[in-house]
Amino acid sequence: MQKLLFNDRDRFRAQALFLGKKINLQNLENYVCLATMPVIVSVGEHGCAVLLNYGAVVLFNLEPVEKVAFLTKLSSQVSGSFANPETEEVEIHLNVAESERVKEGKISLHEFSVERLQIVADILAKSVVLSHYETSLAGVFDQIEPFAASLQREDRSRRQSRELLRQLGTTLLVQHKIVGQVEIIDKPELLWESPQLENLYLRLEDEYEIRERHHALERKLDLISQTAQTVLEFMQHSSSQRVEWYVVILIVVEILLSLYDIIFKG
């Protein structure tokens, strides 16, 4: 039987935050765990929070003071904290008559069950992760454009090589994060135990355009990676050509010295 929350309310606010690279869920203390997959704990007087180990947290029905206290306490378990965490807020309504979906910027649910909140949290968390990397990759695009233009010039430097390698590393890390850890387009394990919630998950996934945004992000990552690799290959080719010329020059010098010895000392 599904456990219900917020029985005295017909609406409340939810907020998702992408706090950092990882949240250590093993060391959480002094919290009442309501469920796992993902972990959801009681917070404050009437609220709760869903915590994802890849660095996101979703808060439900928390007062501002309770939110600050919870996040302050949680900060010690967050690795690689972001200076300005990506955040997204939405109002959740109880509406038994209509279908469960996002309507006019509000999420309507048939009941405030733990399992339904876990589904909502999964989507909101994925949404803020996507927003974070959509913003960061926009900056990478601005930086990599001059490198693409440098293909037409001969002034590529070692500094550019190092910068391109850094961009490639950033791209690979983002790909690892969204595919290996967050598993953006994978359905949550909760649906294996509660298949009746799959329609809710699919509606929310569609409303927040999770798959479309993920595919768009993948295309950008591929373009960044291909551009950086192409420029690096050109730079390496130019470098190898210079080495070949150096070898030719040394051979010519050696021949000239040999001729000098033969002609003038022979």
N, C-alpha and C positions, 0 to 999 in steps of 0.2 A: 504493500500500500504506500502511495506517495505521501510524504510528509509535507504539510502545508505551512506556509509562513505568512506573517502579516495579516492575520485574520481580521484585524480591526481596521484595515485600510483597503481602499479601492484603487489607489495609485501611489506611486513613489518614484524617486529618481534613481537612475543607475549611472555610474561613471566608470569608464574603462581608462586605465593608464598603462603606458608602456614604460616601466620604471628603469630597466637596465637589461643587461645581457642574460642574467639568470637570477632566479630566486631559489634559495636553499630551503626546500620544504621539509628537510629532515630535522631542522633545528627549531621548528615552530613550537612555542611553549605557551601555556596558559590560555589556550583557545579551545573552545568546544567545537569539535569537528562534526559537521552535520552529514557529510558524505565525501566520497572520493571520486576520482575520474570525471572532472577535475576536483581538487580539494576545495571544499566550501566550509567556512568557519563562521561562528557567531561573532559579531563585532558590535561594541557599544550596547545600548539598552535594547534597541529593536532592529538592529541591522545585521548584515552579513557580508562576507566577501569571498569571492572565488579567486584562487591564486593559481597561476600557471607557471611551471618551472622555467619557461623560456623568458620570463621577465615581466609578464603582464599581470595586472590585478584588476578585478572588476568589483566595484563597491555598490551595495544595494541599501537604500534607505538609511543612509548615514547623515547625521547632523554634521555641520562644518567642524565643530570641535572634535567630534568623534573621528572624523576623517583625518584630521591633522595628527591626532594622537596615534591612530593606527599606523599611518604611513611613517611617522617618526620611529615608532617601535620596529616596523618592518624593515626600515632602511639598513639595519645591521645585517640582514639576510640577503640583501641585494648586491650582486656582483656587477661591476661595470656600470654603475648608475649613470643615467643621462642627466645632463644639466637642465634640460628643458624637456621633460617627458611628454610624449604625444598623448593627448587625452580626447575623449569623446563622451558626450553625455546624451541621455535619452530618458524620456518619461515612460514608465510602464503602467498600463491601465488594466484593470480587471473588467473583462467584457465577455460574458458567457454567451451572449446572443450571436455575435459576429465571429468570423473566422480569425484564427490567431495569425497576426501579421503586423507589419509596420504600416501605419496609416497616418498621414499628416504629421510625420516625424515622431510618432508615438507607437510603442509596441503594445499590442493588445493580446492578453493571455486569458485562457479560460479559468485558470486558477494559479495562485502563487505557490506552486510546488517547488521543492528543492530541485527536482529534475528539470523543470522548465527554466528555472533561473540558471542552472548549469549550461543549458543549451544557449540561452541568451548570452551568457558570459563568454562562451566559446566563440560566438560570432563577433561580439564586440571586441574581444581581445585580438582576434585575427584582423579586424578592421583597423585597430590602432597600430598594429605592427605593420600592416600594409601602408598606412599613412606615413609612418616614420620613414620607411625605406623609399616611398614615392618622393618624399621631400629630399632625402639625402641623395638619391640618384639624380634628381634634377640638378643639384650642385655638381655632381660628378660629370654630367653632360656638359655643363659650362666649362669645366676644366679640361675635358678631353678634346673639345672641338679644336683648340689651337694645335694639338698634337696631330689631329687628322689633317689640318691645313699644312703642317710641316712636311708632309709627303711631297709637296710641290717645291720645297726649298732644300738647300744643302746645309742648313745651319743647325742641324740636330746635335744636341750635346749629351754628355753623360748625365747631366742633371735631369734632362728629359727622360733618359732611360730609367733612372731611379724612380722618377715620378710615375712613369707608365707601369713599372713593376708594382708600385704602391697601389695604383688604380686597379690593376689585375687582382692584387691581394684583396682589396676591398670588395671587388665584385664576387670573388670566390667565397668570401665570408658571408656576404648577403645571401648568396645562393644556398650555402650550407644552413644558414639560419632559417630561411623561409621554407626550405624543403626538408631538411634533416631534423630540425628541432620543432618548429611551429607546425609543420605539416599542414599548410594552409588549406589545401584542397581535399584533405582526408577528413572523413566523417569522424566525430568523436566516439570513443569506445562506449560511452553511455548508451548509444543507440542500439548496441547489441543486447543490452538488458531492458531497454525501454523503446522497442521499435515503433510504438504508437506515437512517439514524438518526432519521427523522421519527417513528417510533413511540415511540422513547425520549423525544424532545422532547415529544410530545403527552401521554405518561404523566406526565412531570415537571410539565408545565404544569397538568395536571389535579390532581395531588397537591398542588401549592402554590397551587391555586385562583387562578392568575394572571388569567384572564379575568374571573372572578366579582369578584375584589377590584378590578380595574380598572373594571368597570362600576359597582360600588358607589361608588368614588371619584369617578367622573364624575357620578353622581347628586348626591353631596354638593357637588361643585363647582358644578353647575347651580343647586342650591338656594341656595347662598351668593351666587352671582352675581345670581340673580333677587331675593333678599331685599334685597341692597344696592342694586340698581338701583331697586326699588320705593320704598324709603325715600328715596333721592335724588330721585326724581321728585316725591314728596310734598313734600319740603323745597323743591325748586325751584318747585313750584306755590305753596306758601305764600309764598315769597319774591316771586314775581311778583305775588301778590295784594297784598302790602304795598306794592310799587311802585305798583300801580294806585291804591291808597288815597292814597298820597302825592301822586300826580298830581291826583286828585279834590280833595284838600284845598287844593293850590296854586291850582287853578282857582277854588274857592270863595273863597279869600282874595283872589284877583285881582278877582273880581266884587264882593266887599264893598268893596274899596278903590275900585273904579270908582264904586260907588253912593255911597260917602262923598264922593268928589270931586264927583259930580253934585248931591247933596243939599246939602252944606255949603259947597261952593266954587262951585257953578254959579251 
